Amino acid sequence: MDFLVAIEVNWPPSNDERQKVELIAAEAARASQLAGEGVLVRLWRIPGRWANVGIWHAESATRLDEAISSLPMSPWLDVTVVPLADHPSDPGRAQA
């Protein structure tokens, strides 16, 4: 099942800057692992914000939640998830 996932990072200004740098690196490594597993399919950043939107693939909403919760920065993330279903007029279906 595919999901549209919007993530906004809410890092408190009072938090440790060194921890922030370490978590950013760990987050990139975990995202790479999730991409290699086929869970994180596409990812776009939102200019002007510490946010992104992406296409994620998981067997269920529970599995998706487990993947998102595995992100090192998960305690500071606001996440919005929209489940996606095939559309009969999708122009990409003809190409697949």
Backbone as JSON Lines, residues from 0, in Angstrom:
{"i":0,"aa":"M","n":[0.84,-1.16,0.0],"ca":[0.0,0.0,0.0],"c":[0.89,1.23,0.0]}
{"i":1,"aa":"D","n":[0.5,2.24,-0.77],"ca":[1.27,3.47,-0.83],"c":[0.63,4.55,0.03]}
{"i":2,"aa":"F","n":[1.49,5.43,0.57],"ca":[1.05,6.51,1.44],"c":[1.76,7.79,1.04]}
{"i":3,"aa":"L","n":[1.04,8.89,1.09],"ca":[1.64,10.21,0.96],"c":[1.93,10.67,2.38]}
{"i":4,"aa":"V","n":[3.19,10.93,2.67],"ca":[3.6,11.27,4.03],"c":[4.24,12.66,4.03]}
{"i":5,"aa":"A","n":[3.69,13.54,4.84],"ca":[4.25,14.88,5.03],"c":[4.88,14.94,6.42]}
{"i":6,"aa":"I","n":[6.11,15.41,6.46],"ca":[6.84,15.47,7.73],"c":[7.39,16.87,7.93]}
{"i":7,"aa":"E","n":[7.16,17.4,9.12],"ca":[7.71,18.7,9.52],"c":[8.52,18.47,10.78]}
{"i":8,"aa":"V","n":[9.76,18.98,10.79],"ca":[10.63,18.85,11.95],"c":[10.41,20.05,12.86]}
{"i":9,"aa":"N","n":[10.17,19.77,14.13],"ca":[9.99,20.82,15.13],"c":[11.1,20.72,16.18]}
{"i":10,"aa":"W","n":[12.28,21.12,15.77],"ca":[13.44,21.07,16.65],"c":[13.43,22.31,17.55]}
{"i":11,"aa":"P","n":[13.32,22.14,18.85],"ca":[13.31,23.3,19.75],"c":[14.64,24.05,19.69]}
{"i":12,"aa":"P","n":[14.61,25.36,19.6],"ca":[15.85,26.14,19.53],"c":[16.75,25.93,20.75]}
{"i":13,"aa":"S","n":[16.17,25.52,21.86],"ca":[16.95,25.31,23.08],"c":[17.69,23.97,23.09]}
{"i":14,"aa":"N","n":[17.41,23.09,22.13],"ca":[18.09,21.78,22.11],"c":[19.54,21.92,21.68]}
{"i":15,"aa":"D","n":[20.31,20.92,22.02],"ca":[21.75,20.89,21.77],"c":[22.05,20.85,20.27]}
{"i":16,"aa":"E","n":[22.86,21.77,19.8],"ca":[23.21,21.86,18.38],"c":[24.03,20.64,17.92]}
{"i":17,"aa":"R","n":[24.89,20.14,18.78],"ca":[25.7,18.96,18.42],"c":[24.79,17.74,18.23]}
{"i":18,"aa":"Q","n":[23.81,17.59,19.1],"ca":[22.85,16.5,18.97],"c":[22.08,16.63,17.65]}
{"i":19,"aa":"K","n":[21.73,17.85,17.29],"ca":[21.02,18.1,16.04],"c":[21.83,17.62,14.84]}
{"i":20,"aa":"V","n":[23.11,17.96,14.81],"ca":[23.99,17.55,13.71],"c":[24.09,16.02,13.64]}
{"i":21,"aa":"E","n":[24.24,15.39,14.8],"ca":[24.34,13.92,14.85],"c":[23.04,13.27,14.38]}
{"i":22,"aa":"L","n":[21.91,13.82,14.8],"ca":[20.62,13.26,14.4],"c":[20.34,13.44,12.91]}
{"i":23,"aa":"I","n":[20.78,14.55,12.35],"ca":[20.6,14.77,10.91],"c":[21.35,13.69,10.13]}
{"i":24,"aa":"A","n":[22.57,13.39,10.54],"ca":[23.34,12.33,9.87],"c":[22.68,10.96,10.06]}
{"i":25,"aa":"A","n":[22.22,10.69,11.27],"ca":[21.55,9.41,11.54],"c":[20.24,9.3,10.76]}
{"i":26,"aa":"E","n":[19.55,10.41,10.63],"ca":[18.29,10.44,9.88],"c":[18.54,10.12,8.4]}
{"i":27,"aa":"A","n":[19.59,10.71,7.83],"ca":[19.93,10.45,6.43],"c":[20.28,8.97,6.23]}
{"i":28,"aa":"A","n":[21.02,8.4,7.17],"ca":[21.39,6.99,7.06],"c":[20.15,6.1,7.15]}
{"i":29,"aa":"R","n":[19.25,6.42,8.06],"ca":[18.03,5.59,8.2],"c":[17.14,5.74,6.97]}
{"i":30,"aa":"A","n":[17.03,6.95,6.43],"ca":[16.25,7.15,5.21],"c":[16.82,6.33,4.06]}
{"i":31,"aa":"S","n":[18.14,6.27,3.98],"ca":[18.79,5.46,2.94],"c":[18.45,3.98,3.11]}
{"i":32,"aa":"Q","n":[18.45,3.51,4.36],"ca":[18.08,2.1,4.63],"c":[16.63,1.84,4.22]}
{"i":33,"aa":"L","n":[15.73,2.76,4.6],"ca":[14.32,2.58,4.25],"c":[14.13,2.6,2.73]}
{"i":34,"aa":"A","n":[14.88,3.42,2.04],"ca":[14.81,3.44,0.58],"c":[15.29,2.11,0.0]}
{"i":35,"aa":"G","n":[16.37,1.59,0.55],"ca":[16.89,0.3,0.1],"c":[15.93,-0.85,0.34]}
{"i":36,"aa":"E","n":[15.09,-0.71,1.36],"ca":[14.09,-1.72,1.67],"c":[12.8,-1.53,0.86]}
{"i":37,"aa":"G","n":[12.74,-0.45,0.07],"ca":[11.56,-0.19,-0.73],"c":[10.43,0.48,0.03]}
{"i":38,"aa":"V","n":[10.7,0.96,1.23],"ca":[9.68,1.61,2.05],"c":[9.58,3.09,1.69]}
{"i":39,"aa":"L","n":[10.7,3.77,1.61],"ca":[10.73,5.17,1.21],"c":[10.96,5.2,-0.3]}
{"i":40,"aa":"V","n":[9.92,5.54,-1.04],"ca":[9.95,5.42,-2.49],"c":[10.42,6.71,-3.15]}
{"i":41,"aa":"R","n":[9.87,7.85,-2.73],"ca":[10.25,9.16,-3.26],"c":[10.23,10.16,-2.12]}
{"i":42,"aa":"L","n":[11.03,11.24,-2.26],"ca":[11.1,12.24,-1.21],"c":[11.41,13.6,-1.81]}
{"i":43,"aa":"W","n":[10.64,14.59,-1.4],"ca":[10.85,15.97,-1.84],"c":[10.93,16.86,-0.6]}
{"i":44,"aa":"R","n":[11.79,17.87,-0.62],"ca":[11.82,18.81,0.5],"c":[10.88,19.96,0.19]}
{"i":45,"aa":"I","n":[10.42,20.63,1.24],"ca":[9.56,21.79,1.11],"c":[10.45,23.01,1.31]}
{"i":46,"aa":"P","n":[10.7,23.8,0.26],"ca":[11.59,24.96,0.4],"c":[11.1,25.94,1.47]}
{"i":47,"aa":"G","n":[12.04,26.48,2.2],"ca":[11.73,27.48,3.21],"c":[11.28,26.92,4.55]}
{"i":48,"aa":"R","n":[11.17,25.59,4.64],"ca":[10.76,24.95,5.89],"c":[11.63,23.73,6.13]}
{"i":49,"aa":"W","n":[11.7,23.28,7.35],"ca":[12.39,22.03,7.64],"c":[11.33,20.95,7.55]}
{"i":50,"aa":"A","n":[10.98,20.62,6.3],"ca":[9.87,19.72,6.04],"c":[10.08,19.0,4.72]}
{"i":51,"aa":"N","n":[9.36,17.88,4.59],"ca":[9.41,17.12,3.35],"c":[8.09,16.42,3.13]}
{"i":52,"aa":"V","n":[7.92,15.95,1.91],"ca":[6.77,15.13,1.55],"c":[7.29,13.98,0.7]}
{"i":53,"aa":"G","n":[6.72,12.82,0.9],"ca":[7.23,11.67,0.16],"c":[6.17,10.6,-0.05]}
{"i":54,"aa":"I","n":[6.53,9.68,-0.91],"ca":[5.73,8.49,-1.15],"c":[6.41,7.35,-0.41]}
{"i":55,"aa":"W","n":[5.66,6.72,0.47],"ca":[6.15,5.6,1.25],"c":[5.32,4.37,0.9]}
{"i":56,"aa":"H","n":[5.92,3.2,1.0],"ca":[5.22,1.95,0.71],"c":[5.37,1.02,1.91]}
{"i":57,"aa":"A","n":[4.23,0.49,2.37],"ca":[4.25,-0.44,3.49],"c":[3.07,-1.39,3.35]}
{"i":58,"aa":"E","n":[3.18,-2.56,3.98],"ca":[2.11,-3.56,3.93],"c":[0.84,-3.08,4.63]}
{"i":59,"aa":"S","n":[1.01,-2.19,5.61],"ca":[-0.14,-1.73,6.39],"c":[0.22,-0.41,7.05]}
{"i":60,"aa":"A","n":[-0.79,0.24,7.6],"ca":[-0.55,1.48,8.35],"c":[0.32,1.21,9.57]}
{"i":61,"aa":"T","n":[0.18,0.06,10.16],"ca":[1.01,-0.31,11.31],"c":[2.47,-0.39,10.92]}
{"i":62,"aa":"R","n":[2.74,-1.04,9.79],"ca":[4.14,-1.15,9.31],"c":[4.7,0.23,8.95]}
{"i":63,"aa":"L","n":[3.86,1.08,8.37],"ca":[4.3,2.44,8.06],"c":[4.66,3.18,9.34]}
{"i":64,"aa":"D","n":[3.81,3.07,10.35],"ca":[4.07,3.73,11.62],"c":[5.39,3.23,12.23]}
{"i":65,"aa":"E","n":[5.64,1.95,12.12],"ca":[6.91,1.41,12.63],"c":[8.1,2.01,11.89]}
{"i":66,"aa":"A","n":[7.98,2.17,10.57],"ca":[9.07,2.74,9.78],"c":[9.3,4.2,10.16]}
{"i":67,"aa":"I","n":[8.23,4.97,10.25],"ca":[8.38,6.38,10.6],"c":[8.92,6.53,12.02]}
{"i":68,"aa":"S","n":[8.45,5.69,12.93],"ca":[8.92,5.75,14.31],"c":[10.39,5.36,14.43]}
{"i":69,"aa":"S","n":[10.92,4.65,13.44],"ca":[12.32,4.25,13.47],"c":[13.26,5.39,13.07]}
{"i":70,"aa":"L","n":[12.71,6.49,12.61],"ca":[13.55,7.64,12.25],"c":[14.14,8.24,13.52]}
{"i":71,"aa":"P","n":[15.43,8.52,13.54],"ca":[16.06,9.05,14.75],"c":[15.43,10.35,15.26]}
{"i":72,"aa":"M","n":[14.88,11.16,14.38],"ca":[14.29,12.43,14.8],"c":[12.8,12.31,15.1]}
{"i":73,"aa":"S","n":[12.27,11.1,15.16],"ca":[10.83,10.92,15.32],"c":[10.21,11.69,16.51]}
{"i":74,"aa":"P","n":[10.92,11.86,17.63],"ca":[10.28,12.61,18.72],"c":[9.97,14.07,18.36]}
{"i":75,"aa":"W","n":[10.63,14.6,17.34],"ca":[10.46,16.0,16.96],"c":[9.72,16.16,15.64]}
{"i":76,"aa":"L","n":[9.07,15.1,15.16],"ca":[8.4,15.15,13.87],"c":[6.89,15.28,14.02]}
{"i":77,"aa":"D","n":[6.32,16.16,13.23],"ca":[4.87,16.19,13.03],"c":[4.63,15.5,11.69]}
{"i":78,"aa":"V","n":[3.86,14.43,11.71],"ca":[3.68,13.59,10.53],"c":[2.2,13.54,10.15]}
{"i":79,"aa":"T","n":[1.95,13.74,8.87],"ca":[0.6,13.59,8.32],"c":[0.66,12.49,7.27]}
{"i":80,"aa":"V","n":[-0.22,11.51,7.39],"ca":[-0.23,10.37,6.48],"c":[-1.57,10.31,5.75]}
{"i":81,"aa":"V","n":[-1.48,10.14,4.42],"ca":[-2.67,9.97,3.6],"c":[-2.5,8.67,2.82]}
{"i":82,"aa":"P","n":[-3.37,7.68,3.06],"ca":[-3.29,6.45,2.27],"c":[-3.7,6.73,0.82]}
{"i":83,"aa":"L","n":[-3.05,6.06,-0.11],"ca":[-3.31,6.27,-1.53],"c":[-3.88,5.0,-2.17]}
{"i":84,"aa":"A","n":[-4.76,5.2,-3.11],"ca":[-5.34,4.09,-3.87],"c":[-5.23,4.41,-5.36]}
{"i":85,"aa":"D","n":[-5.19,3.39,-6.19],"ca":[-5.13,3.59,-7.63],"c":[-6.34,4.4,-8.12]}
{"i":86,"aa":"H","n":[-6.09,5.21,-9.12],"ca":[-7.15,6.01,-9.74],"c":[-7.27,5.55,-11.19]}
{"i":87,"aa":"P","n":[-8.49,5.31,-11.67],"ca":[-8.65,4.8,-13.02],"c":[-8.18,5.78,-14.1]}
{"i":88,"aa":"S","n":[-8.09,7.06,-13.79],"ca":[-7.64,8.04,-14.78],"c":[-6.17,8.44,-14.63]}
{"i":89,"aa":"D","n":[-5.44,7.72,-13.81],"ca":[-4.03,8.02,-13.6],"c":[-3.25,7.83,-14.9]}
{"i":90,"aa":"P","n":[-2.62,8.9,-15.42],"ca":[-1.87,8.75,-16.67],"c":[-0.67,7.82,-16.52]}
{"i":91,"aa":"G","n":[-0.17,7.64,-15.3],"ca":[0.95,6.74,-15.08],"c":[0.59,5.27,-15.21]}
{"i":92,"aa":"R","n":[-0.69,4.95,-15.07],"ca":[-1.12,3.54,-15.2],"c":[-0.87,3.02,-16.6]}
{"i":93,"aa":"A","n":[-1.04,3.85,-17.6],"ca":[-0.84,3.42,-18.98],"c":[0.63,3.13,-19.26]}
{"i":94,"aa":"Q","n":[1.53,3.8,-18.51],"ca":[2.97,3.6,-18.7],"c":[3.48,2.38,-17.97]}
{"i":95,"aa":"A","n":[2.76,1.96,-16.93],"ca":[3.23,0.84,-16.1],"c":[3.03,-0.49,-16.78]}
